[in-house]
């Protein structure tokens, strides 16, 4: 798969579908209409060459391929969110680091 050809907004759609298992609810979660989510799902199906979800009653059941993507997709979205969060200034009280100081046991005086 050519990542340059993939619209990264589709990753958000896939994550919402995996969470909600409903095109309508997924759209509500990410602020897209049901037709927009359906179109995005069709693009994902084509790009990944997998159905990804199969309708069963009112729910969309993920295929094994979709289930295998769930955690990597969520992890990727968390990393992207973290990258775009505003940075805070240095706060030494929140620093979690170990420092090691080395020196000689004997220091001559005068």
C-alpha atoms as a printed R data frame, in Angstrom:
    type eleno elety resid chain resno       x      y      z
1   ATOM     1    CA   UNK     A     1   0.000  0.000  0.000
2   ATOM     2    CA   UNK     A     2   1.265  3.450 -0.897
3   ATOM     3    CA   UNK     A     3   0.880  5.628  2.192
4   ATOM     4    CA   UNK     A     4   1.262  8.770  0.066
5   ATOM     5    CA   UNK     A     5  -1.960  7.850 -1.718
6   ATOM     6    CA   UNK     A     6  -3.898  7.389  1.551
7   ATOM     7    CA   UNK     A     7  -5.903 10.295  2.914
8   ATOM     8    CA   UNK     A     8  -4.982 10.307  6.596
9   ATOM     9    CA   UNK     A     9  -8.476 11.551  7.489
10  ATOM    10    CA   UNK     A    10  -9.583  8.023  6.661
11  ATOM    11    CA   UNK     A    11  -7.665  6.817  9.709
12  ATOM    12    CA   UNK     A    12  -9.971  8.842 11.952
13  ATOM    13    CA   UNK     A    13 -12.986  7.369 10.170
14  ATOM    14    CA   UNK     A    14 -11.655  3.836 10.604
15  ATOM    15    CA   UNK     A    15 -11.031  4.436 14.308
16  ATOM    16    CA   UNK     A    16 -14.548  5.819 14.808
17  ATOM    17    CA   UNK     A    17 -16.070  2.872 12.950
18  ATOM    18    CA   UNK     A    18 -14.076  0.423 15.039
19  ATOM    19    CA   UNK     A    19 -15.293  2.099 18.216
20  ATOM    20    CA   UNK     A    20 -18.921  2.680 17.282
21  ATOM    21    CA   UNK     A    21 -19.623 -0.182 14.842
22  ATOM    22    CA   UNK     A    22 -22.164  2.082 13.182
23  ATOM    23    CA   UNK     A    23 -21.716  4.444 10.246
24  ATOM    24    CA   UNK     A    24 -24.179  6.957 11.695
25  ATOM    25    CA   UNK     A    25 -22.684  6.964 15.216
26  ATOM    26    CA   UNK     A    26 -19.150  7.093 13.846
27  ATOM    27    CA   UNK     A    27 -20.105 10.153 11.822
28  ATOM    28    CA   UNK     A    28 -21.600 11.822 14.878
29  ATOM    29    CA   UNK     A    29 -18.453 11.098 16.872
30  ATOM    30    CA   UNK     A    30 -16.115 12.757 14.347
31  ATOM    31    CA   UNK     A    31 -18.453 15.385 12.933
32  ATOM    32    CA   UNK     A    32 -19.197 13.870  9.531
33  ATOM    33    CA   UNK     A    33 -22.468 13.004  7.867
34  ATOM    34    CA   UNK     A    34 -23.503  9.396  7.346
35  ATOM    35    CA   UNK     A    35 -22.933  9.644  3.563
36  ATOM    36    CA   UNK     A    36 -19.437 11.069  4.148
37  ATOM    37    CA   UNK     A    37 -18.542  8.174  6.467
38  ATOM    38    CA   UNK     A    38 -19.953  5.670  3.962
39  ATOM    39    CA   UNK     A    39 -17.860  7.213  1.194
40  ATOM    40    CA   UNK     A    40 -14.772  7.137  3.420
41  ATOM    41    CA   UNK     A    41 -15.432  3.486  4.250
42  ATOM    42    CA   UNK     A    42 -15.639  2.673  0.548
43  ATOM    43    CA   UNK     A    43 -12.300  4.418 -0.026
44  ATOM    44    CA   UNK     A    44 -10.764  2.459  2.860
45  ATOM    45    CA   UNK     A    45 -12.148 -0.798  1.471
46  ATOM    46    CA   UNK     A    46 -10.588 -0.054 -1.886
47  ATOM    47    CA   UNK     A    47  -7.242  1.058 -0.424
48  ATOM    48    CA   UNK     A    48  -6.928 -1.938  1.911
49  ATOM    49    CA   UNK     A    49  -8.561 -4.469 -0.424
50  ATOM    50    CA   UNK     A    50 -10.812 -5.723  2.376
51  ATOM    51    CA   UNK     A    51 -14.487 -5.262  3.265
52  ATOM    52    CA   UNK     A    52 -13.387 -4.092  6.764
53  ATOM    53    CA   UNK     A    53 -16.975 -4.180  8.066
54  ATOM    54    CA   UNK     A    54 -19.945 -6.399  7.280
55  ATOM    55    CA   UNK     A    55 -23.478 -5.361  8.157
56  ATOM    56    CA   UNK     A    56 -25.214 -7.548 10.712
57  ATOM    57    CA   UNK     A    57 -28.566 -6.118 11.720
58  ATOM    58    CA   UNK     A    58 -28.018 -2.498 12.740
59  ATOM    59    CA   UNK     A    59 -24.347 -3.007 13.520
60  ATOM    60    CA   UNK     A    60 -21.231 -3.153 11.411
61  ATOM    61    CA   UNK     A    61 -19.105 -6.169 12.373
62  ATOM    62    CA   UNK     A    62 -15.370 -5.714 11.752
63  ATOM    63    CA   UNK     A    63 -13.531 -8.256  9.634
64  ATOM    64    CA   UNK     A    64 -10.361 -9.847 11.029
65  ATOM    65    CA   UNK     A    65  -8.329 -7.321  9.009
66  ATOM    66    CA   UNK     A    66 -10.214 -4.401 10.590
67  ATOM    67    CA   UNK     A    67  -9.785 -5.890 14.053
68  ATOM    68    CA   UNK     A    68  -6.039 -6.250 13.468
69  ATOM    69    CA   UNK     A    69  -5.857 -2.538 12.645
70  ATOM    70    CA   UNK     A    70  -7.728 -1.343 15.753
71  ATOM    71    CA   UNK     A    71  -4.836 -0.950 18.200
72  ATOM    72    CA   UNK     A    72  -2.212  0.308 15.700
73  ATOM    73    CA   UNK     A    73  -4.694  2.913 14.434
74  ATOM    74    CA   UNK     A    74  -5.530  4.089 17.972
75  ATOM    75    CA   UNK     A    75  -1.852  4.238 18.886
76  ATOM    76    CA   UNK     A    76  -1.061  6.251 15.765
77  ATOM    77    CA   UNK     A    77  -3.860  8.720 16.490
78  ATOM    78    CA   UNK     A    78  -2.650  9.128 20.092
79  ATOM    79    CA   UNK     A    79   0.847  9.915 18.828
80  ATOM    80    CA   UNK     A    80  -0.479 12.440 16.323
81  ATOM    81    CA   UNK     A    81  -2.544 14.107 19.063
82  ATOM    82    CA   UNK     A    82   0.488 14.253 21.316
83  ATOM    83    CA   UNK     A    83   2.586 15.802 18.552
84  ATOM    84    CA   UNK     A    84   0.118 18.657 18.123
85  ATOM    85    CA   UNK     A    85  -0.574 19.363 21.782
86  ATOM    86    CA   UNK     A    86   0.783 22.684 22.993
87  ATOM    87    CA   UNK     A    87   4.061 22.340 24.771
88  ATOM    88    CA   UNK     A    88   4.318 23.509 28.333
89  ATOM    89    CA   UNK     A    89   7.264 25.293 29.834
90  ATOM    90    CA   UNK     A    90   9.884 23.491 31.844
91  ATOM    91    CA   UNK     A    91   8.530 22.420 35.233
92  ATOM    92    CA   UNK     A    92  11.241 20.858 37.400
93  ATOM    93    CA   UNK     A    93   8.622 19.499 39.814
94  ATOM    94    CA   UNK     A    94   7.315 17.239 37.047
95  ATOM    95    CA   UNK     A    95  10.727 16.108 35.832
96  ATOM    96    CA   UNK     A    96  11.179 12.351 36.010
97  ATOM    97    CA   UNK     A    97  14.820 11.746 35.280
98  ATOM    98    CA   UNK     A    98  17.742 10.137 37.047
99  ATOM    99    CA   UNK     A    99  21.020 11.998 37.255
100 ATOM   100    CA   UNK     A   100  24.318 10.331 38.087
101 ATOM   101    CA   UNK     A   101  27.214 12.403 39.379
102 ATOM   102    CA   UNK     A   102  30.709 11.030 39.406
103 ATOM   103    CA   UNK     A   103  33.771 12.480 41.058
104 ATOM   104    CA   UNK     A   104  36.920 11.676 42.934
105 ATOM   105    CA   UNK     A   105  36.726 10.686 46.589
106 ATOM   106    CA   UNK     A   106  39.769 12.816 47.423
107 ATOM   107    CA   UNK     A   107  39.996 16.556 46.874
108 ATOM   108    CA   UNK     A   108  43.311 18.134 48.001
109 ATOM   109    CA   UNK     A   109  42.845 21.123 50.186
110 ATOM   110    CA   UNK     A   110  44.794 24.384 49.713
